[in-house]
Amino acid sequence: MDLMTEKPRLEVLLAAPRGFCAGVDRAIQIVEMAIEKFGAPVYVRHEIVHNRTVVESLEAKGAIFVEELNEIPNTDAPVIFSAHGVPKSVPVEAAKRNFFYLDATCPLVSKVHFEAERHYKAGLEIILIGHSGHPEVIGTLGQLPEGAVTLIEQVKDVEDFEARDPAKLAYITQTTLSIDDTIEMISALKARFPLIQGPAKEDICYATTNRQRAVKAIASDCDAILVVGAPNSSNSKRLVEVAVRAGCPKAMLVQKASEIPWESLEGIGVLGLTAGASAPEVLVDEIIEKFKARYDVTVEIVRTATEDVIFKIPRALQQAAAQ
């Protein structure tokens, strides 16, 4: 072969686990099964998961996505709540309008909601560690009366927080945060409020934890890391931050193959590749194919955990699944 036409070599370290988690899988299944059982259209409040490819695929099958219930006409069609969870006011409004609704909230988010309720009933003031404006945080804050939960986003917020009674305090967290950031904030909370109560098992979900650990395992060996995920996906954005902190000189978020920043990747020899919990594997495959067109690619899978979690679908759809 003419040396001038030889492709440069590129080693791709493929982080595992990556991509869909059990909560995302379940949420997508709920929409697909509802369309199959009840026919189109099926209404979905908010993006079922934060990924345009997934949303557009479901739209093509007959899902109609809305931000609020007031955008939905009076209908007998199913109305589905997204995997991120919703404030209590949403099912109340759905019931008032006699909607048949299905809740696709991830069970690990529901666990945080139950914790919040339990602390509130025990008379505790509650701190939520999370990102303002994220649908999961809006849903968790909306489980309790206004003012019952205080959101803190950074260590400085811990320093500024004044407890009504330091002996009656509890914390909960968003499920998709950076593990290291959250540990730092929890440590700051415990230092200021030694009697603060927390979850028996951490709120950050297994999938977020596993994907961050997998990125840490490859970060220092990579010249750059691409994280496949949406710009509004919390767990995907955290993977970019984790990669840089763990020693990768360059980490970037891309939604699909057409967004690969070729100029920024010039001269690399080792590329890390992972995907957020709401990104389908087909997007990872397409990115690898694009690199194969330009490079002589070898792919090595670096696995740090094996996932076998499956969440049950709502009873109203289990019959459809059986058929």
Backbone torsions as a table, in degrees:
resi	resn	phi	psi	omega
1	MET	NA	140.9	175.7
2	ASP	-62.0	124.5	-177.4
3	LEU	-60.0	-27.6	-178.2
4	MET	-67.3	-24.3	-177.1
5	THR	-101.0	-0.9	178.5
6	GLU	-64.6	137.3	177.6
7	LYS	-78.2	143.7	174.1
8	PRO	-65.4	150.5	-179.8
9	ARG	-81.2	145.6	177.2
10	LEU	-143.1	125.6	173.8
11	GLU	-96.4	126.3	177.2
12	VAL	-106.2	119.7	174.7
13	LEU	-96.2	112.6	-174.9
14	LEU	-97.2	110.9	-176.1
15	ALA	-70.8	138.8	175.4
16	ALA	-140.1	132.2	5.0
17	PRO	-73.6	158.8	174.7
18	ARG	-153.2	169.5	172.2
19	GLY	70.5	-155.2	-170.3
20	PHE	-47.6	135.4	170.8
21	CYS	-103.0	175.8	-177.1
22	ALA	-64.5	-35.5	-179.5
23	GLY	-67.2	-39.7	177.3
24	VAL	-68.5	-45.6	177.6
25	ASP	-53.7	-48.0	-178.4
26	ARG	-63.0	-44.1	-177.7
27	ALA	-62.4	-43.2	179.2
28	ILE	-65.9	-42.1	177.3
29	GLN	-57.8	-41.4	-178.5
30	ILE	-60.2	-44.2	179.3
31	VAL	-65.5	-47.0	-177.6
32	GLU	-63.5	-41.5	-179.5
33	MET	-69.1	-36.5	178.9
34	ALA	-63.9	-40.8	177.8
35	ILE	-65.2	-42.2	-179.2
36	GLU	-64.0	-42.3	-174.5
37	LYS	-81.0	-41.3	-172.6
38	PHE	-107.6	-8.7	-178.8
39	GLY	82.0	165.7	178.6
40	ALA	-83.2	152.3	-0.5
41	PRO	-87.5	161.2	168.1
42	VAL	-122.2	131.4	-178.6
43	TYR	-93.8	140.2	178.7
44	VAL	-127.5	123.8	177.7
45	ARG	-83.1	117.9	-177.1
46	HIS	70.5	159.9	176.1
47	GLU	-54.6	128.7	-176.1
48	ILE	-57.2	-40.2	168.4
49	VAL	-142.2	160.4	-175.4
50	HIS	-82.4	77.7	174.7
51	ASN	-158.5	121.8	-176.0
52	ARG	-65.7	-36.7	179.7
53	THR	-60.4	-44.8	178.4
54	VAL	-63.8	-47.1	-177.9
55	VAL	-61.1	-46.2	-178.4
56	GLU	-65.9	-35.7	177.1
57	SER	-63.5	-41.7	179.6
58	LEU	-72.2	-34.9	175.7
59	GLU	-60.6	-40.5	-179.6
60	ALA	-63.9	-26.0	-179.9
61	LYS	-88.0	-12.6	177.1
62	GLY	125.1	10.2	176.6
63	ALA	-85.0	140.3	174.6
64	ILE	-116.8	120.9	-176.8
65	PHE	-96.8	133.9	177.6
66	VAL	-131.2	160.6	176.2
67	GLU	-88.5	-36.2	-178.3
68	GLU	-135.0	157.8	-177.1
69	LEU	-64.9	-25.7	-178.3
70	ASN	-68.4	-8.6	175.4
71	GLU	-84.8	-8.4	-176.8
72	ILE	-95.7	129.2	176.3
73	PRO	-70.3	166.4	173.4
74	ASN	-60.3	125.9	-170.7
75	THR	-154.6	156.5	171.2
76	ASP	-94.7	-5.1	-177.9
77	ALA	-67.2	150.0	177.9
78	PRO	-62.8	146.5	174.8
79	VAL	-120.8	125.2	-172.9
80	ILE	-114.3	135.1	176.0
81	PHE	-93.3	140.8	-172.3
82	SER	-68.9	168.9	-177.5
83	ALA	-63.8	-18.5	-175.2
84	HIS	-77.2	-14.3	-177.1
85	GLY	90.9	158.7	-177.5
86	VAL	-133.2	155.6	172.2
87	PRO	-61.5	156.5	-178.9
88	LYS	-60.7	-25.0	-178.8
89	SER	-64.4	-23.6	-176.0
90	VAL	-71.3	-53.6	175.9
91	PRO	-62.5	-30.1	176.9
92	VAL	-62.5	-46.9	179.2
93	GLU	-64.8	-39.2	179.2
94	ALA	-61.9	-41.2	179.0
95	ALA	-66.0	-39.7	178.9
96	LYS	-60.4	-35.0	-178.7
97	ARG	-92.3	9.5	178.2
98	ASN	57.9	33.0	175.5
99	PHE	-74.8	145.1	167.5
100	PHE	-88.1	108.2	-174.5
101	TYR	-116.6	149.9	178.2
102	LEU	-122.8	134.3	-176.0
103	ASP	-101.2	112.5	179.2
104	ALA	-96.7	15.6	178.2
105	THR	-54.1	131.3	177.2
106	CYS	-57.9	132.4	179.4
107	PRO	-55.7	-27.6	179.6
108	LEU	-75.6	-26.0	172.0
109	VAL	-74.5	-41.7	177.0
110	SER	-58.4	-36.3	177.5
111	LYS	-57.5	-42.7	179.0
112	VAL	-65.2	-39.6	177.7
113	HIS	-60.2	-42.9	179.7
114	PHE	-64.0	-40.2	178.1
115	GLU	-60.3	-44.9	-179.7
116	ALA	-58.7	-45.5	179.3
117	GLU	-61.6	-42.9	-177.6
118	ARG	-63.9	-45.2	178.8
119	HIS	-62.8	-40.3	-177.8
120	TYR	-64.8	-44.0	179.9
121	LYS	-65.4	-27.1	178.8
122	ALA	-83.2	2.3	176.6
123	GLY	80.7	21.3	-178.4
124	LEU	-94.6	145.9	170.4
125	GLU	-80.2	138.0	-170.6
126	ILE	-116.0	134.4	172.7
127	ILE	-108.7	131.4	174.8
128	LEU	-110.3	120.9	174.3
129	ILE	-88.3	119.1	-176.8
130	GLY	-177.4	-173.7	-177.7
131	HIS	-107.5	122.5	-178.9
132	SER	-56.3	135.9	175.6
133	GLY	87.6	-12.3	177.9
134	HIS	-71.2	139.0	-177.2
135	PRO	-54.2	-36.3	179.4
136	GLU	-64.5	-41.5	179.2
137	VAL	-66.6	-42.7	177.9
138	ILE	-59.1	-42.7	179.1
139	GLY	-64.6	-41.9	-179.0
140	THR	-69.0	-44.9	177.3
141	LEU	-59.3	-33.4	-176.5
142	GLY	-80.4	4.6	176.2
143	GLN	-78.4	-21.5	-172.7
144	LEU	-129.5	163.9	179.2
145	PRO	-57.9	151.0	-180.0
146	GLU	-55.1	134.3	178.5
147	GLY	93.2	-11.4	-179.2
148	ALA	-75.1	-25.7	-178.0
149	VAL	-122.6	132.5	175.4
150	THR	-106.6	127.1	179.2
151	LEU	-87.6	130.1	172.0
152	ILE	-124.0	139.7	-173.1
153	GLU	-114.5	-19.9	-177.4
154	GLN	-149.7	168.1	-176.5
155	VAL	-58.0	-36.0	179.9
156	LYS	-58.9	-35.1	178.6
157	ASP	-64.2	-32.3	177.2
158	VAL	-64.8	-43.7	-179.4
159	GLU	-63.8	-35.0	-176.8
160	ASP	-83.4	-16.3	-173.9
161	PHE	-71.9	133.2	175.8
162	GLU	-114.1	114.8	-179.2
163	ALA	-77.9	144.1	175.1
164	ARG	-65.5	-42.7	177.5
165	ASP	-147.2	107.5	-176.7
166	PRO	-57.3	-19.1	-180.0
167	ALA	-86.3	-8.4	-178.7
168	LYS	-125.8	72.1	-172.3
169	LEU	-141.1	141.3	176.7
170	ALA	-141.6	155.5	175.5
171	TYR	-126.4	150.6	172.8
172	ILE	-133.7	166.2	179.5
173	THR	-136.9	154.5	167.5
174	GLN	-58.9	150.1	-173.2
175	THR	-83.5	-11.3	-170.3
176	THR	-116.9	31.7	-176.5
177	LEU	-87.2	168.3	170.4
178	SER	-68.2	127.6	-179.1
179	ILE	-58.9	-46.5	-175.4
180	ASP	-65.1	-44.1	177.8
181	ASP	-59.4	-43.1	-176.3
182	THR	-67.3	-41.8	177.3
183	ILE	-58.9	-41.3	179.4
184	GLU	-62.4	-42.8	-178.6
185	MET	-70.9	-39.0	177.9
186	ILE	-64.7	-40.5	177.6
187	SER	-60.8	-41.8	178.9
188	ALA	-64.6	-39.8	178.2
189	LEU	-63.8	-45.1	-177.7
190	LYS	-67.9	-32.2	178.1
191	ALA	-67.2	-40.1	-179.5
192	ARG	-79.5	-36.0	-174.8
193	PHE	-129.9	81.4	-174.1
194	PRO	-58.1	-23.8	-177.3
195	LEU	-91.7	3.1	-177.5
196	ILE	-60.9	140.0	179.4
197	GLN	-99.0	144.5	178.0
198	GLY	-132.0	178.2	179.8
199	PRO	-67.7	148.0	177.3
200	ALA	-63.0	-36.5	176.4
201	LYS	-125.6	135.9	-172.3
202	GLU	-54.7	149.3	-177.5
203	ASP	-77.9	-25.5	-179.3
204	ILE	-62.4	127.4	-168.2
205	CYS	-72.3	158.5	-176.9
206	TYR	-57.3	-37.0	-175.4
207	ALA	-70.8	-42.4	176.5
208	THR	-60.2	-47.3	179.8
209	THR	-59.3	-49.2	-177.1
210	ASN	-64.0	-40.8	-178.7
211	ARG	-68.1	-36.8	177.8
212	GLN	-68.4	-40.3	178.6
213	ARG	-64.9	-38.4	179.7
214	ALA	-64.8	-39.2	177.9
215	VAL	-66.9	-41.2	177.8
216	LYS	-59.5	-35.0	-176.8
217	ALA	-66.9	-27.7	-177.4
218	ILE	-106.2	-15.6	-167.9
219	ALA	-53.7	-48.6	-173.7
220	SER	-73.1	-13.7	178.8
221	ASP	-92.6	-6.0	-172.9
222	CYS	-104.4	145.0	171.1
223	ASP	-79.9	-27.2	177.4
224	ALA	-158.9	154.5	175.5
225	ILE	-128.9	133.3	171.8
226	LEU	-105.2	130.8	175.2
227	VAL	-108.7	120.0	178.8
228	VAL	-85.1	118.6	-178.7
229	GLY	177.0	169.1	-177.6
230	ALA	-87.9	150.9	179.3
231	PRO	-65.5	-17.0	177.0
232	ASN	-101.0	11.9	178.5
233	SER	-93.2	112.7	-177.3
234	SER	-60.2	-47.7	-174.9
235	ASN	-67.0	-30.6	178.4
236	SER	-70.1	-43.4	179.0
237	LYS	-63.7	-36.4	177.9
238	ARG	-64.3	-34.4	179.8
239	LEU	-62.9	-36.7	176.8
240	VAL	-62.8	-46.7	-179.6
241	GLU	-62.7	-43.4	-178.8
242	VAL	-62.5	-41.1	-179.1
243	ALA	-60.0	-45.7	-179.1
244	VAL	-65.8	-44.7	-180.0
245	ARG	-62.4	-31.6	-176.3
246	ALA	-85.5	5.4	171.3
247	GLY	111.9	3.9	176.5
248	CYS	-83.2	127.8	-176.1
249	PRO	-66.7	-20.3	-174.9
250	LYS	-150.4	124.0	176.8
251	ALA	-136.9	136.0	-174.5
252	MET	-139.3	149.2	177.6
253	LEU	-96.7	129.4	174.2
254	VAL	-130.6	144.1	179.6
255	GLN	-86.0	-32.2	-177.1
256	LYS	-160.9	176.7	-173.4
257	ALA	-59.7	-33.9	-177.7
258	SER	-68.0	-12.3	-179.3
259	GLU	-98.1	5.2	-178.6
260	ILE	-59.3	124.4	-178.1
261	PRO	-85.1	79.2	-171.1
262	TRP	-55.4	-42.3	-177.1
263	GLU	-61.0	-38.5	-179.4
264	SER	-71.4	-15.4	-175.1
265	LEU	-104.8	4.7	-179.3
266	GLU	-58.5	134.2	174.4
267	GLY	84.4	1.8	-179.2
268	ILE	-76.1	151.1	177.3
269	GLY	-114.4	-26.5	179.8
270	VAL	-131.7	122.0	179.4
271	LEU	-113.1	129.9	172.0
272	GLY	-92.2	145.1	-179.2
273	LEU	-140.0	129.8	176.0
274	THR	-146.4	178.3	179.8
275	ALA	-145.8	141.2	176.3
276	GLY	-65.4	168.1	-171.8
277	ALA	-68.1	-11.9	178.7
278	SER	-110.5	11.7	-178.7
279	ALA	-99.8	125.0	179.8
280	PRO	-70.8	150.6	-176.0
281	GLU	-63.7	-26.9	179.9
282	VAL	-57.6	-32.2	179.7
283	LEU	-69.2	-35.8	176.2
284	VAL	-66.3	-44.7	179.8
285	ASP	-59.5	-43.0	-178.9
286	GLU	-64.2	-37.8	178.5
287	ILE	-66.2	-42.8	178.3
288	ILE	-60.9	-41.5	179.2
289	GLU	-61.9	-38.9	178.7
290	LYS	-63.4	-39.7	178.1
291	PHE	-68.8	-35.5	180.0
292	LYS	-65.1	-26.5	178.4
293	ALA	-70.6	-24.0	-176.6
294	ARG	-110.5	-22.3	-173.8
295	TYR	-129.5	160.2	168.0
296	ASP	-87.0	98.2	-167.6
297	VAL	-96.2	133.5	164.6
298	THR	-117.2	136.6	-177.5
299	VAL	-112.3	127.8	174.7
300	GLU	-120.4	125.2	177.1
301	ILE	-86.0	126.4	177.9
302	VAL	-110.8	104.2	-174.5
303	ARG	-102.2	129.0	178.5
304	THR	-113.4	-9.6	178.3
305	ALA	-161.6	157.4	173.9
306	THR	-117.2	132.1	-176.7
307	GLU	-109.1	132.7	177.0
308	ASP	-135.4	26.1	-178.2
309	VAL	-77.4	133.2	174.5
310	ILE	-133.2	132.5	177.9
311	PHE	-105.7	140.1	-179.8
312	LYS	-67.9	147.4	174.7
313	ILE	-87.6	159.6	-178.9
314	PRO	-58.0	148.3	-176.7
315	ARG	-55.6	-35.9	-177.7
316	ALA	-61.7	-20.0	-179.6
317	LEU	-108.6	-8.2	-176.2
318	GLN	-63.6	-33.6	178.9
319	GLN	-64.0	-41.4	178.6
320	ALA	-62.9	-38.3	-180.0
321	ALA	-65.2	-39.7	-179.1
322	ALA	-64.6	-36.1	-179.2
323	GLN	-73.8	NA	NA
